[in-house]
Amino acid sequence: MLRNTLGALFSAAGVAVVLAATTMDGSDGQAPMGLGAVLLIIGVFILTPLLSRPLIAAAAPALRIFGVAGKLARQNSVRNPRRTAATASALMIGLTLITGMTVMAGSLQKSIDKMASAAIRADYVVSMANGNYLSPDVDRKLNATGGVTATSPLRNVYSRIDGTGESLTGVNGAAIGELTDLKVDQGTFKVGGTQVVVDEDTAKSHGWKAGSAFTAHYEDGRSSRLTVSGVYEGNELIRGILLDKAVVTPHMTDPGDMQVLVRTADGASSATKDKLEKALGTNPAIKVQSKQDLSNDIAQMFTLMLNMLYGLLAMAVIVAVLGVINTLAMSVFERSQEIGMLRAIGLDRKGIKRMVRLESLVISLFGGVLGIGLGVFFGWAAGELLGTKMATYELVLPWARMAVFLLLAATVGILAALWPARRAARLNMLTAIKSE
């Protein structure tokens, strides 16, 4: 009773803290989210013996197909709930981790795809493969290439505004509206001369609105008076203060561009991409990427992270297999007399093997269902936190991968039962009945 009460308190506290964290700002909610996750996992771990009975009982209709062996397997799997819980927990924790990260990775990929298509009208984004600055010559060469209708560099320069450091982004004021599709909340999206556009977060931090004026102090000691023509919704790709490159370039000792946005008459195609690469001298250090290429590039980071976690999951699976083997071996040893009696009243060797295998399968699927359920919950909660910083975030449930994870849990159960089932079937009937 005390164990169940303690588990319920930990679980309730964990769920409450996680839900509270989802209502906070991204950075403020990270610590509470982590604390809530730890409390919930501890609570579920404590409650697992209690949860084993109803969840395993839900498998009864499927187990009836296997007759007496199926019924005995269900009864045996809940005979010692604590041992069953301890066996399933290793797989549960591994699947919680990998399911949560898979949900987040899939959702982020979808969000990045939406962000790229919603924020950028440009067909291509050109940048350095090593992350360094591009020479201004790149923008000039691209602009002179046949079929290119508009280009704009993203040229960053440091400044101080109202006593705080701010990065200004110089763009082609005449073309930036054609290359981007940023939603304007106040004023108009007009960049040119002393007129600039500012993202919502920057405007809020300085108390600006459309028509506000401010002074930017550059590193060369000079300054310029600028006016906010509009406030737009920023995102992970484009944010901050955008102003004409003609304003910022004179204040830069060695001008360089982080990226160059390019729009072409024919749109994104292999032929167009080849033409742009040739215009830049087929330089392998320069990347010419479409919006899909950008999305895939970011996805590779998530893929690498997931592959590392899949490696950790493999270790958890090995531990889970050993745990199930140990549990079943002990169970077979303790039930030797019972197994001998079952053989004596007519259950053949094949039935004994089936009983042990089904018991192992049920325990593994129990851990798998708990792990996938917790992983989906944590993936959703973390996504809600990310959604405060990423307007395009959308929850995507990887049904196919979750089915694979459940199949993996079933495979663990089947493999782990091979030796214990064989050992149980080979017990001498008379010797087993005499055992105590």
NORZIFEN-V658813 format. One line per field, one symbol per residue. phi: phi as a letter, one per 20 degrees, with the letter a starting at -180 (. if undefined). A space follows every 10 residues. Layout:
phi: ???
This chain:
phi: .fffffffff ffffffffff ffeefgffef fgffffffff ffffgfeggf ffffffffeg gfffgemfff fffffffdfc gffgffffff fgfffffffg ffffffffff ffgffffeec efeccdbefe nffefgffff fffeffneea cbfddebebc clndfceede cegfdfffec cefeecmcec crmeecdcfg fffffdmebg ofdbdddefe nebbeccfea ddeebfecbn edbfffeegf edfcgbdfbc ecccfemfbf fffffffffe nleffdedce fffgffffff ffffffffff fffgffffff ffffgfffff ffffdgffff ffffepefgf ffffffffff ffffffffff ffffffffff ffffffffdc fefbfceegf ffffffffff fgffffegfg fffffegfgf fffffd
